[in-house]
Amino acid sequence: MSERSPLKRVWRIALAVILGVGFFAVVMGGAIAAIRLNVSSQPELAWFPLPVTLLLVASAYLAERYGQIGFAPLSRASLSNTRLWLIAALITNAGVMACAFQGYFTGYVRDAELLSGVDLTFQRTYAIYMSVFAAALAEISFRGILQARLQTILSPWTVIVLIGLLNVFSHRWDTDILQNGIGWFVVLAGWTWLRWLSQSLWPPLVMHAVINCIVALWIWYVGPIVHASMPGYMVAVVGIVGLVSLGLSAWLSRGKTVPVVTK
C-alpha cells in the first residue's frame, strides 16, 4: 500500500484517534478505580491522589518516551517565551469569556461534583484534585498523543477543529455539553492552536490546569458559578473582552508559522 494512498491516510488518522482517546479512557478508568477503592476501604482518608498521580506521571513518561507527544522546551517555537505565555493567557481568557457568554443564555450552572459516603475533607480533595488531574490528562491525551500524530497528517485548522470537537465530546454526555459546549470548544480549540504555535505541550497544559484549579477553588470556597446571574451589561462586556483577547492573541502571533511536515 502506498504511503500516500487515501486508505493509508485514513488508517493513520483513525490510529491517532484510537491512541489518544484510548489513552484518556484507560488512565481515567484507572483513576476512577483507585477512587472507588479508596471510598470503599478507607472513606475517612483520601489517599487516592498518590496512586492516581503516579499513574498519570508514569503514563505521560511512557507516552513521551515512545511517542514524543510534546514535552519539549519552548525554544523550539519561533516566538519568544514571553510572547507565547501572553498569547496563552489571552487564548485562555477568550475561552473563559466564551463559556460565560454561552452559559448566560443557556442558564448553565457550574457546581462541584461530589462523592457519597465520604467526609468534607475527602469531598474537597476530590473536587479540587480531580479538576487538575482531568485537565492534565486531557492535554496529554488530546494535545499530546493525538495532536502529535495528526499534525503530521492534516492541515493545522483541520487538526484544531477535530481535536476541539473530540475533546468537547470526551466530557460526560449530559446537559453540560448542550449548555456550555460552544464555550468549551472555543477554549479547547484555542489550546490546540496554542500547542501547534508553541510546538510544546507545556503552555496548554499549564493553562488548562491553572484555570481548572481556579474554578474548582472558586466553586468550593465561594459557591456555584451561575452564569445567568450576570447583569445584562456584563454580558456585553464579557463578549467584547473575549473577542478582544482572541484578536490580540492572533495579532501577537502574526507572521509566525510553524512548518508542518506531512509524512
Secondary structure by P-SEA (a helix, b strand, c coil): cccccaaaaaaaaaaaaaaaaaaaaaaaaaaaaaaaaaaacccccccaaaaaaaaaaaaaaaaaacccccccccccccccaaaaaaaaaaaaaaaaaaaaaaaaaabbbbbbbbbccccaaaaaaaaaaaaaaaaaaaaaccccaaaaaaaacccaaaaaaaaaaaaaacccccccccccaaaaaaaaaaaaaaaaaaccccaaaaaaaaaaaaaaaaaacccccccccccaaaaaaaaaaaaaaaaaaaaaaccbbbbbbcc
